[in-house]
Amino acid sequence: MTSRRDFLRRSALAGAALSTPFAGLADETPATSETLVKTLYDSLTEAQRGALVLPFDHPLRTKISNNWHITDPHIGDFLTADQNAMVREIFLKAHSEEYAGTVLKQVEHDSGRAGFGDSSIAIFGEPGTGKFQFVLTGRHCTRRIDGDSVEGKAFGGPIFYGHAAESFNESADHKGNAYWYQAQSANRVFQMLDGKQREAALAEKAPPDNASTIQLRRQAGDLPGLALADMTPDQREAMQGVLRDLLMPFREVDRAESMKLVEKAGFDDLHLVFYRSGDIGDDGVWDNWRLEGPHMVWYFRGAPHVHTWVHISDPEAPREPRA
């Protein structure tokens, strides 16, 4: 079995090869996803703005799905070559150097023949004004860049990632899946649990595989699964490692903000639950599982292939309207 060290080494090499800075954007200050969004916005023609730019408070900004296009045009045949290169670099810089290449390959693979060009984008508001958000969507992908315009929301709001590596119906070992290591990390914690804890952590039926699954519950008492408060110190330390593994693909600023919000809401209030349904191979390595608190949901659905829904919020942040 491939070790995580080998996986990260290959990912780093792929990222180095794929994340060459966009030609013509060199500056004394390294470009970020946010500054590249501003450059992209300034390059748009009137017709492109008419199709891609929307008011900041437009209801589409808060929508999320596992397979969708936020605007009708697909970037591959709607944007110029330079603009497509900018979008690609915006996406790469939203991820860690170790994982950027791997995540890009996942999107290209799952998007079919058109590859990354099958993606669609929208820009809400005007970059540089302090109130904007760039959203990229496609199959198994919803990502947001907002420069902290959306207060109290990690990643600028709910995001989605997934992968169908082998085929639509993956095997029990999910060979080649970019994100299966996250389920392996959570299952290692399950192996640390005693019988009573396992009973609390196991549920029969997984939640729906749609946006409703990341609606936040505001009371810890409503949450299924085993509370981290009921774990031993070594088990809670292992759960810190699970969180780090979940956040590993993303850039440092988003990892730091996410951890800050999780800690503010209360790490021990998180609940870990594994679902018997969808256990591929009936091997007791749980493909479907969920880490949830009153202000956070990270739902990993690994059957028949990986879909992952993420929503992390500040406890003091008001609820945003959903599309």
WOJO-V460840 format. One record per pair of residues at least 6 apart in sequence whose C-alpha atoms are under 6 Angstrom apart, sorted by sequence separation. I is the first residue (numbers start at 1). GAP is how many residues later the second one is. D is the distance in whole Angstrom. If there is no record, write none. Layout:
# WOJO-V460840
{{I:GAP:D} {I:GAP:D}}
This chain:
# WOJO-V460840
{{126:6:5} {136:6:6} {150:6:6} {301:6:5} {108:7:4} {125:7:4} {136:7:5} {279:7:6} {291:7:5} {92:8:5} {108:8:5} {124:8:5} {135:8:6} {247:8:6} {279:8:6} {290:8:6} {300:8:5} {124:9:5} {135:9:5} {290:9:4} {299:9:6} {123:10:6} {134:10:6} {146:10:6} {290:10:6} {299:10:5} {123:11:5} {134:11:5} {165:11:6} {289:11:5} {298:11:6} {122:12:6} {133:12:6} {144:12:6} {165:12:5} {288:12:6} {298:12:5} {122:13:5} {133:13:4} {275:13:6} {288:13:4} {297:13:6} {121:14:6} {132:14:6} {275:14:6} {288:14:5} {297:14:5} {121:15:4} {274:15:4} {287:15:5} {296:15:6} {120:16:6} {143:16:6} {273:16:6} {296:16:4} {120:17:5} {142:17:5} {273:17:5} {119:18:6} {131:18:5} {142:18:5} {272:18:6} {295:18:5} {119:19:5} {130:19:6} {141:19:5} {272:19:5} {141:20:5} {271:20:6} {140:21:5} {271:21:5} {140:22:5} {270:22:5} {270:23:4} {201:24:4} {269:24:6} {200:25:6} {201:25:5} {278:25:5} {200:26:5} {111:28:6} {229:39:5} {228:40:5} {76:41:4} {75:42:5} {228:42:6} {227:43:6} {228:43:6} {74:44:5} {75:44:6} {227:44:4} {74:45:6} {75:45:6} {226:45:5} {74:46:5} {225:46:5} {226:46:5} {225:47:5} {225:48:4} {265:50:6} {69:51:5} {261:53:6} {186:56:6} {33:57:4} {185:57:6} {33:60:6} {56:68:4} {69:68:6} {53:69:6} {55:69:5} {56:69:4} {69:69:6} {206:69:5} {52:70:5} {53:70:5} {54:70:5} {55:70:5} {68:70:5} {205:70:6} {53:71:6} {67:71:5} {202:71:6} {204:71:5} {67:72:4} {201:72:5} {202:72:5} {203:72:5} {204:72:5} {205:72:5} {67:73:6} {202:73:6} {204:73:6} {66:74:5} {220:74:5} {219:75:5} {218:76:5} {217:77:5} {216:79:6} {15:82:6} {18:83:6} {214:83:6} {15:85:5} {12:86:4} {15:86:4} {11:87:5} {14:87:5} {11:88:5} {38:89:5} {11:91:5} {154:104:5} {172:108:5} {172:109:5} {170:134:6} {169:135:5} {170:135:6} {164:141:5} {163:143:5} {162:144:5} {162:145:4} {162:146:6} {161:147:5} {160:148:6} {160:149:5} {99:150:5} {159:151:5} {158:152:5} {96:153:5} {158:153:4} {95:154:6} {96:154:5} {95:155:4} {96:155:4} {95:156:4} {94:157:5} {154:158:5} {153:160:5} {152:161:6} {152:162:5} {152:165:5} {62:260:5} {63:260:5} {62:261:6} {60:263:6} {59:264:5}}
